[in-house]
Every structure is written in C-alpha cells, then in structure tokens.
C-alpha cells in the first residue's frame, strides 16, 4: 500500500510539473514589495522589515497571490494588473515621471513638461516611441531571442546581435552615419 501511494504521488507530481512548465510569470507584486523594502531606510532597517515580513506572512501571501491569481491573469490576458503605476526617476538632467499602463510607458519630464510615449507591439515584436509632436518612430524590433532589427538613418533596417559585438557593430554604423550627415 505504501509503495503504490509513493508511486502515484511521484507520477502526479511529474505530470503536474510538465503541465505547468510553460510560464512562471513575472511575480510583479512580490518584486514591487521587495523593491519597496530596499528603499525603506538604512540596510539595518531594510533587514528588520524584511525579517518582519517573513514572520508576518506578507511575502508568503504576496507570492501566493502572484502564483495563483496575478500570474494567471498575466498568462491569459498578456497584462499584469500590478505592473501598472508611476515611478519617479532622477536623471542627470532632471526628474522624470514614468507611468506604466500595462501596454507601454509615458515618460514626462518635470523640467519642461514634455511627454514621450514608449509602446510595445506584441504582434510584430516592436518597440516604438511617440515624440512630443505625435510622430511615432520604430526603436527596434526583436528578430529572435538573440537579434534585433534597428532602423538606420537612410530609412533601411539592419539586424544586430544582442551581445557586446553587436553593440559595437551598431556603434560603428551609427558613428559612420553621424559623420556622413555632417
């Protein structure tokens, strides 16, 4: 009896792991909670909050909510409802408000109030930018897991590898094009 129970348990575990192996989810709620904890105070305060959140099952509840509810919503709809929100970024030339709406980003400069929109088109795997005048331009398109297509100054596109060598190759093309325009 004991041997057959163990066999059935192992078979059920393996079958379940095969059915659930395609998507692990982004665990956005748990990651936001951890990110917030990193900025609470000094490293000692952060550690105390981290320890307290493990004792009062805050991390366990957020992980379970991500696992059972939010990651399922993200899998079926393509959007995670927790991914939405606004963040303040302090850059070297000013502060920016970055608002995520689940489909893209609105980036507003606090210096001059200008807004730029970044969007991802899942159908053609392309990131684009809409400038302050309402003109939309392609930034890059994912060709596969290791290559992207980038627009060139002459209107054509070139494919580059997602590596240091690919970055260097793009820098060479961009530098050559910048000198040709002068």
Secondary structure, 3 states (H helix, E strand, C coil): CHHHHHHHHHHHHHHHHHHCCCCCCCCHHHHHHHHHHHCCCCHHHHHHHHHHHHHCCHHHHHHHHHHHHHHHHHHHHCCCHHHCEEEEEEECCEEEEEEECCCEEEEEECCCCCEEEEEEECCCCEEEEECCCCCEEEEEEEEECCEEEEECCCCCEEEEECCHHHHHHHHHHHHHHHHHHC
